[in-house]
Amino acid sequence: MQLSAGPRNLITDVAGVSVGHAQDPILASGVTAIVFDAPATASVDVRGGGPGVRETELLAPERTVSAIDALCLSGGSAFGLDAAAGVMAALAEQGRGFAVGPARVPIVPAAILFDLLNGGDKNWGRYPPYRELGFDAVRSAGQDFALGSVGAGLGAQTATLKGGLGSASAVMQTTGITIGALAAVNALGSATVGDGPHFWAAPFELEDEFGGLGPANRIPPDAWFAPQKPVPGAHTTLALVATDASLTKAEAKALASVANDGLARALLPCHTPLDGDIVFAVSTGQRQIGDDRTTTLAALGHVAALTLSRAVARAVYEAEELPFAGALPSWKAKFGARAG
């Protein structure tokens, strides 16, 4: 199978997908909205033991609602679930939503990560600011968007380095199907091997997208374990894979499940009881799958997992450290001289 990155190497290489960020540097937190040009088929797979979610139950294959208008990823722990209301408000102004008689209800599943202890000022008063950040994220949505310490990834951290928001894409040359991934990486585990610069996802890298250093020559024994005392409930990686292949809701569920393996290849450890890891899968339905559907779906899941691993590495590679005492270093600040 031949793969190449899409022209942007972003999830927006999948036709019908836009992404926008909004963040507050003083708060050290933010929101990322993923908006679909038309309602998109979606499902979800939750592996972590501590997820924070909204409207994910309706993504089960047997539920009535068949498509969603947007997804919302936010910092702020449970306070950040307010961001989805802002995303809904922005979409409602556009006349978007599930029709119930004359009423329309925008369908916006959401997930949050914990960034309350990263040094930012969380004294926001009676109501958290995430609803307005969600609204602003939709208003800024487009085909090109920043990576690293932006949006939902602004306040994210990993075990050893500053986390962030990453994205990647792949085009399957034999079928023309495009797969994109996006991840907000705030993991208990580490994206790099031990105390060195090499990414666990290095075998899957395309076009030196996260430094081009290749795999580590040696893996020290302590690299398999988190080098920190975990804080219960404080670790989560939020992710999305999208494709232009036309999928049913059940097939989207299977795609999310297989794609979740991409997190485990890029973060060690992963899917622990202390993480809230979650992967959404979305089909914009613009490309029909051929007669050999099962084989194509198997390949699609495999490529989605590889692409998600790359997005995780890019999140850490592109991140910038927070300007607070005790903040974790960024990859580029620690290893930048070795890149390229």
Secondary structure, 3 states (H helix, E strand, C coil): CCEECCCCCCHHHCCCEEEEEEEECCCCEEEEEEEEEEEEEEEEEECCCCCCEECCHHHCCCCCCCCEEEEEEECCHHHHHHHHHHHHHHHHHCCCCEEECCEEECCCCEEECCCCCCCCCCCCCCCCCHHHHHHHHHHCCECCCCCECCHHHCCCECCCCECEEEEEEEEECCCCCEEEEEEEEECCCECECCCCCCECCHHHCCCCCCCCCCCCCCCCHHHHCCCCCCCCCCEEEEEEEEEEECCCHHHHHHHHHHHCHHHHHHCECCCCCCECCEEEEEEEEEECCCCCHHHHHHHHHHHHHHHHHHHHHHHHHHCCCCCCCCCCCCHHHHHHHHCC
